[in-house]
Amino acid sequence: MITKSQVVDPEYKRSHDMTNQPISDDAPGAILFPEYDTLYELIASEVRGLTDEQLDFSSDQWGWAEWSIRIQLSHMSSLIYRWLISRWGHTLFPNDEHRIDDVGDLNHPDFDRRMNDNKYHDLPIILEKLEQGIDLARRVLADRTVGFLRSHFYVQDQGPHWDLMLKAHPTGITPTGEPGKGDMLLEATMRHIYFEEITHLFNIQRLKRAQSLPTPADLPRVGYWALEGWDVSEA
Protein backbone atom coordinates (compact mmCIF):
# COMPACT_ATOMS: atom_id res chain seq x y z
CA MET A 1 0.00 0.00 0.00
CA ILE A 2 1.36 3.44 -0.95
CA THR A 3 0.79 6.10 1.66
CA LYS A 4 0.40 9.74 0.73
CA SER A 5 3.85 10.55 2.06
CA GLN A 6 5.31 8.09 -0.47
CA VAL A 7 3.51 9.58 -3.47
CA VAL A 8 5.98 11.75 -5.37
CA ASP A 9 5.44 13.65 -8.60
CA PRO A 10 7.05 11.49 -11.35
CA GLU A 11 8.79 14.41 -13.06
CA TYR A 12 10.29 15.55 -9.74
CA LYS A 13 11.42 11.98 -9.02
CA ARG A 14 13.08 11.62 -12.42
CA SER A 15 14.95 14.89 -12.00
CA HIS A 16 16.14 13.81 -8.55
CA ASP A 17 17.12 10.22 -9.35
CA MET A 18 20.57 11.70 -9.98
CA THR A 19 20.85 12.35 -6.24
CA ASN A 20 20.92 8.57 -5.73
CA GLN A 21 24.03 8.43 -7.93
CA PRO A 22 27.50 9.70 -7.05
CA ILE A 23 27.75 13.43 -7.69
CA SER A 24 31.08 15.19 -7.61
CA ASP A 25 31.49 17.73 -4.84
CA ASP A 26 32.81 20.04 -7.56
CA ALA A 27 29.55 19.94 -9.54
CA PRO A 28 27.43 23.11 -9.45
CA GLY A 29 24.70 23.08 -6.82
CA ALA A 30 22.10 23.70 -9.52
CA ILE A 31 22.37 20.04 -10.55
CA LEU A 32 20.52 19.14 -7.32
CA PHE A 33 17.58 21.51 -7.88
CA PRO A 34 16.67 21.91 -11.58
CA GLU A 35 13.06 22.73 -10.59
CA TYR A 36 14.10 26.26 -9.58
CA ASP A 37 14.40 27.08 -13.29
CA THR A 38 10.62 26.82 -13.77
CA LEU A 39 9.42 27.79 -10.28
CA TYR A 40 8.61 31.44 -10.95
CA GLU A 41 6.48 30.76 -14.01
CA LEU A 42 4.67 27.95 -12.18
CA ILE A 43 3.60 30.40 -9.45
CA ALA A 44 2.99 33.42 -11.68
CA SER A 45 0.76 31.43 -14.04
CA GLU A 46 -1.59 30.74 -11.13
CA VAL A 47 -2.15 34.35 -10.09
CA ARG A 48 -1.90 36.50 -13.22
CA GLY A 49 -5.10 38.41 -13.93
CA LEU A 50 -6.64 38.02 -10.48
CA THR A 51 -8.67 40.98 -9.22
CA ASP A 52 -7.99 42.71 -5.91
CA GLU A 53 -11.14 41.08 -4.51
CA GLN A 54 -9.87 37.63 -5.48
CA LEU A 55 -6.38 38.35 -4.18
CA ASP A 56 -7.71 39.54 -0.80
CA PHE A 57 -10.26 36.78 -0.14
CA SER A 58 -9.71 35.07 3.21
CA SER A 59 -11.75 33.05 5.70
CA ASP A 60 -11.47 31.97 9.32
CA GLN A 61 -13.22 28.67 8.55
CA TRP A 62 -9.95 26.97 7.62
CA GLY A 63 -6.44 27.63 8.89
CA TRP A 64 -5.02 27.66 5.37
CA ALA A 65 -7.50 30.39 4.35
CA GLU A 66 -6.57 32.91 7.05
CA TRP A 67 -3.91 34.34 4.74
CA SER A 68 -5.21 35.72 1.43
CA ILE A 69 -3.53 34.99 -1.89
CA ARG A 70 -1.83 38.40 -1.68
CA ILE A 71 -0.38 37.58 1.74
CA GLN A 72 0.62 34.07 0.63
CA LEU A 73 2.58 35.59 -2.27
CA SER A 74 4.20 38.21 -0.04
CA HIS A 75 5.29 35.46 2.35
CA MET A 76 6.59 33.33 -0.53
CA SER A 77 8.72 36.27 -1.65
CA SER A 78 9.93 37.25 1.80
CA LEU A 79 10.95 33.79 2.94
CA ILE A 80 13.60 33.49 0.23
CA TYR A 81 15.33 36.68 1.38
CA ARG A 82 14.95 35.76 5.04
CA TRP A 83 16.67 32.43 4.50
CA LEU A 84 19.38 33.36 2.01
CA ILE A 85 20.29 36.86 3.27
CA SER A 86 19.08 37.28 6.86
CA ARG A 87 20.14 33.76 7.95
CA TRP A 88 22.74 32.60 5.43
CA GLY A 89 24.06 36.02 4.40
CA HIS A 90 27.26 35.83 6.45
CA THR A 91 28.20 32.64 4.57
CA LEU A 92 26.81 33.33 1.10
CA PHE A 93 27.35 37.08 0.88
CA PRO A 94 30.08 38.06 3.38
CA ASN A 95 30.53 41.44 1.66
CA ASP A 96 26.79 42.01 1.05
CA GLU A 97 27.26 41.19 -2.63
CA HIS A 98 23.69 39.85 -2.95
CA ARG A 99 22.73 43.00 -4.90
CA ILE A 100 19.42 43.34 -3.03
CA ASP A 101 19.01 46.93 -1.81
CA ASP A 102 15.76 46.72 0.16
CA VAL A 103 16.32 43.77 2.50
CA GLY A 104 14.77 45.58 5.47
CA ASP A 105 11.42 45.96 3.70
CA LEU A 106 11.52 42.42 2.32
CA ASN A 107 11.77 41.04 5.87
CA HIS A 108 9.95 43.76 7.80
CA PRO A 109 9.46 43.21 11.57
CA ASP A 110 6.07 44.98 11.54
CA PHE A 111 4.57 42.41 9.17
CA ASP A 112 4.14 38.73 10.00
CA ARG A 113 6.69 36.80 7.90
CA ARG A 114 6.04 38.83 4.80
CA MET A 115 7.19 41.96 3.00
CA ASN A 116 6.22 45.50 3.93
CA ASP A 117 2.55 45.70 2.88
CA ASN A 118 2.78 49.46 2.38
CA LYS A 119 5.57 49.14 -0.16
CA TYR A 120 4.77 45.79 -1.77
CA HIS A 121 1.01 45.59 -2.21
CA ASP A 122 0.15 45.52 -5.91
CA LEU A 123 0.42 42.14 -7.61
CA PRO A 124 3.01 43.16 -10.27
CA ILE A 125 5.31 44.50 -7.55
CA ILE A 126 4.94 41.37 -5.41
CA LEU A 127 5.66 39.15 -8.42
CA GLU A 128 8.71 41.26 -9.29
CA LYS A 129 10.17 40.65 -5.82
CA LEU A 130 9.27 36.96 -6.00
CA GLU A 131 11.07 36.60 -9.32
CA GLN A 132 14.06 38.50 -7.93
CA GLY A 133 14.15 36.16 -4.92
CA ILE A 134 13.97 33.02 -7.05
CA ASP A 135 16.72 34.42 -9.27
CA LEU A 136 18.81 34.96 -6.12
CA ALA A 137 18.28 31.30 -5.18
CA ARG A 138 19.27 30.22 -8.68
CA ARG A 139 22.39 32.37 -8.46
CA VAL A 140 23.36 30.71 -5.18
CA LEU A 141 22.92 27.28 -6.75
CA ALA A 142 24.94 28.26 -9.82
CA ASP A 143 27.77 29.87 -7.86
CA ARG A 144 28.14 27.25 -5.11
CA THR A 145 29.19 23.64 -5.53
CA VAL A 146 27.47 20.51 -4.30
CA GLY A 147 30.29 20.13 -1.79
CA PHE A 148 29.65 23.63 -0.47
CA LEU A 149 25.91 22.97 -0.09
CA ARG A 150 26.66 19.77 1.82
CA SER A 151 29.36 21.12 4.13
CA HIS A 152 27.86 24.36 5.48
CA PHE A 153 25.06 24.40 8.03
CA TYR A 154 22.86 26.84 9.90
CA VAL A 155 21.62 26.22 13.45
CA GLN A 156 17.88 26.38 13.01
CA ASP A 157 15.06 26.93 15.48
CA GLN A 158 12.51 24.12 15.09
CA GLY A 159 9.00 24.60 16.44
CA PRO A 160 6.49 21.76 16.85
CA HIS A 161 5.46 22.02 13.18
CA TRP A 162 8.87 20.65 12.25
CA ASP A 163 7.98 17.28 13.74
CA LEU A 164 5.99 16.61 10.56
CA MET A 165 8.02 18.71 8.13
CA LEU A 166 11.24 16.83 8.89
CA LYS A 167 9.70 13.77 7.21
CA ALA A 168 10.04 15.55 3.87
CA HIS A 169 13.82 15.80 4.31
CA PRO A 170 15.67 12.50 3.84
CA THR A 171 18.99 14.19 4.58
CA GLY A 172 20.45 17.50 5.62
CA ILE A 173 18.80 18.26 8.97
CA THR A 174 20.09 16.73 12.19
CA PRO A 175 19.34 17.41 15.88
CA THR A 176 21.88 19.47 17.78
CA GLY A 177 21.05 17.83 21.09
CA GLU A 178 19.44 21.05 22.28
CA PRO A 179 15.62 21.02 22.33
CA GLY A 180 14.08 22.92 19.44
CA LYS A 181 17.36 23.21 17.52
CA GLY A 182 18.67 21.49 14.42
CA ASP A 183 21.66 21.74 12.09
CA MET A 184 20.36 22.48 8.59
CA LEU A 185 22.74 22.08 5.67
CA LEU A 186 22.52 24.64 2.88
CA GLU A 187 21.31 21.81 0.63
CA ALA A 188 18.38 21.22 2.99
CA THR A 189 17.69 24.97 3.12
CA MET A 190 17.32 25.08 -0.67
CA ARG A 191 15.02 22.06 -0.51
CA HIS A 192 13.00 23.70 2.28
CA ILE A 193 12.56 26.93 0.30
CA TYR A 194 11.26 24.98 -2.69
CA PHE A 195 8.90 22.91 -0.54
CA GLU A 196 7.58 26.10 1.09
CA GLU A 197 6.91 27.68 -2.30
CA ILE A 198 5.03 24.61 -3.55
CA THR A 199 3.02 24.21 -0.34
CA HIS A 200 1.93 27.85 -0.36
CA LEU A 201 1.06 27.52 -4.03
CA PHE A 202 -1.23 24.66 -2.98
CA ASN A 203 -2.81 27.07 -0.49
CA ILE A 204 -3.31 29.60 -3.28
CA GLN A 205 -5.04 26.96 -5.36
CA ARG A 206 -7.33 26.10 -2.43
CA LEU A 207 -8.16 29.79 -2.00
CA LYS A 208 -9.02 29.98 -5.69
CA ARG A 209 -11.18 26.87 -5.56
CA ALA A 210 -13.00 28.38 -2.57
CA GLN A 211 -13.92 31.23 -4.93
CA SER A 212 -14.88 28.85 -7.77
CA LEU A 213 -11.85 29.95 -9.79
CA PRO A 214 -9.87 27.64 -12.10
CA THR A 215 -6.38 26.48 -11.03
CA PRO A 216 -4.23 26.12 -14.17
CA ALA A 217 -0.87 25.31 -12.58
CA ASP A 218 0.08 21.62 -12.57
CA LEU A 219 1.26 21.36 -8.96
CA PRO A 220 4.00 18.78 -8.28
CA ARG A 221 3.10 16.41 -5.45
CA VAL A 222 6.24 16.99 -3.42
CA GLY A 223 7.20 18.60 -0.16
CA TYR A 224 5.15 19.42 2.88
CA TRP A 225 1.66 19.41 1.41
CA ALA A 226 2.26 15.84 0.13
CA LEU A 227 3.05 14.47 3.60
CA GLU A 228 0.63 12.13 5.30
CA GLY A 229 -0.88 14.15 8.14
CA TRP A 230 -0.76 17.52 6.38
CA ASP A 231 -4.07 19.41 6.33
CA VAL A 232 -5.28 19.18 2.73
CA SER A 233 -8.90 20.11 3.46
CA GLU A 234 -10.89 22.10 0.94
CA ALA A 235 -13.62 24.71 1.22
N, C-alpha and C positions, 0 to 999 in steps of 0.2 A: 504494500500500500504506500502511495506517495503522499506525504503530508505537504501542506501548503509551504512550509519552510524549505522543502526540497524542490519545489517547482521554480525553475529558473528560465528566463527568457532564452530561447535557443540561440538567437543572434549574439546575445551577451556571452553565453557559454562558449560559443565558437571563438569569439574574439579573446576569451580569457583562457582557452585551453593551453595557450602558450605559457601561462604561468605554471603549468604542471611540468613544463620542460625546463631544462637548464637555460638560464638567461645570464649572459655575461654581466658582471657588475658595471662594466664600462658602457653598456647599452643605454641609450637615452630613456629617461623615465616615461616618456610618452608611449613606449611600447607596452606598458602595463595598463594604460587607460586610453585606448583609442576612442572611446565613447565621448570624451570631452569635445572631439571635433564637431560633433553634431548636436551637442547638448543645447546650445543657445537656440537654434532653429526649432528644436523639439518643443521647447518651452514657449517661444514667441508665437509659434503657429497656433497654440492653444488660446492665446489671449488677444491677438490682433483683432481690432474692430469691435471690442466690447465697449458698451456704453458705461458712463460713470455709475449709473444705477446698477448695472450688472457687476461692475468691479467692486462696488461697495456693499453688496448683499452679504448679510451675516445672520446668524441665528444662534440662540442659546439652547436650542433643542439637542444639538450634538456638539461635542467638544471640538471636532474638526471644523465646525462651521463658525466658531467664535471669531476667527480671523477671516476677513473678507479676502477676495482674490487680490485686491490691491495690497493689503498687508502681507499676504503670503508672498507676493512677488518682491516686496520691499525686504522681507526677511531673507528670501532666497538670494538677493543681491548682497545684503549686509553680511551674511554668514561667511561668504567667501573672503571678504576683506578682514573680518574678525579673526578667521583662522590663519590666513596666510600672512597678514601684516601685523595685527595686534598680538597674536600668539607666536607665530613663527618668524616674525620680521627680523629678530636679532640673528637668526640663522640664515634666512634666505636673502635678506636685504640689509646687511650690516651697515651700509652707508646710505640707507633710505633710497636705494636705486630702483624702487618699485614703480616710480613715475606716476604715482597716484597722489594728487595734490589736495584732496578733500577727505582724508581718512577720518577726521573727527566727526564729520557729518554722516559718513557712511556707517559709523558705529557710534551713534549718538546716545549718551547716557540717559537722556530724557525720554527716549522712545524704546519700548520693549523689544530688544533683539531685532531692530530694524533700522532703516535709514531715517534721517531727519524728515518727518512728514512735511514740514513747511518748505523744504527745499526740493524734495523728491516726491512729488505727488502725482503729476500727470503721467499717464502710461508711457508715452515715448521717452520721458526722462528716466523712469524706472528701468525700462528695457535697455536704455543706453548704459546705465550703470551695471546692469546684469551682464550685458555683453562684455563690458570692460573687465568685470570680475572674472568671467569665464576665460577671457583672453589672458588674464594674469595667471590663472591656474595652468593654462596651456603653456605659457611661457616658462613657468616653474618646471613643468614636466619636460619641456624641450631642453632647458638649460642644465638640469640636474640628472645625474645618472641613476640607474637602478640601485647601484651600491650606495649612493648618497641617500636615496629614499629609504633604504633598509638599514641604515646605520645611525640615523639621527632621530631622536625621540623628544617628545614634549610631555611633561608631567601634567596629566589631565584630571580635572575634577569630574567625577562620575556620580551623578545623582541616581535615584532608584530606577529611572527610565532606562538606564544603561544595562540593567539586568537582562532585558529583552534584546536591546540593540546589539549587545556584544555577540549574539548568536549569528549576526550577519557578517561578522569578521572572523574568517578562519585563522588569520594570522595578524600580527602587528600591534596588538593591544594586550599588555600583560599587567597583572596587579603589582603594585609597588610594595605591598605589605601594610600600607597605611589605609585605613578605611576610607572609601570614597575617592581613591586616587588610582590612576593607572598610567603606565608608560605607553604612549601612542607614537608609533613610528610615523615618519612623514608619509610613507606609503599608505598606512591606514588612515591618515588624515585626508589624503586625496580620495580614498575610497569613501570615507564618511561624507565628505562634501558632495560627492556624486549621489550617494544614497539619500542625503537630505534633499537635494534638488528634485530627485525623482519622486520621493515621498510627498513633498509639498506640491508637486505637479499633480499627483493623485488627489490631493485635497482640492486643488483647483478644479479638477474634473468633477469631483463630487459636488462642489459648490455650483458648477454649471448645470449638472444634472438636476440639482434641487430647484433650478430656475427653468427647467425644461429646455436647456440649451444643448446643442450638439457638442461632442468632444472629439475633435478630429485627430488629435495626437495619438499615435500608437505607443502606449506606455509600456516600457519593458518591465517584466515582472521580476524585479531584482530589488535588493536593499530592504529597508525597514518595513515598508508597507506589505512586502511579500512574506514576512515572518508569520508563522503560526502564533496566534495570540495578539496580533496587531488589530486595532479597531478598524475594520473595513466596512462599517455600517453605512447605509445610504439614507437619504431623506425619504 
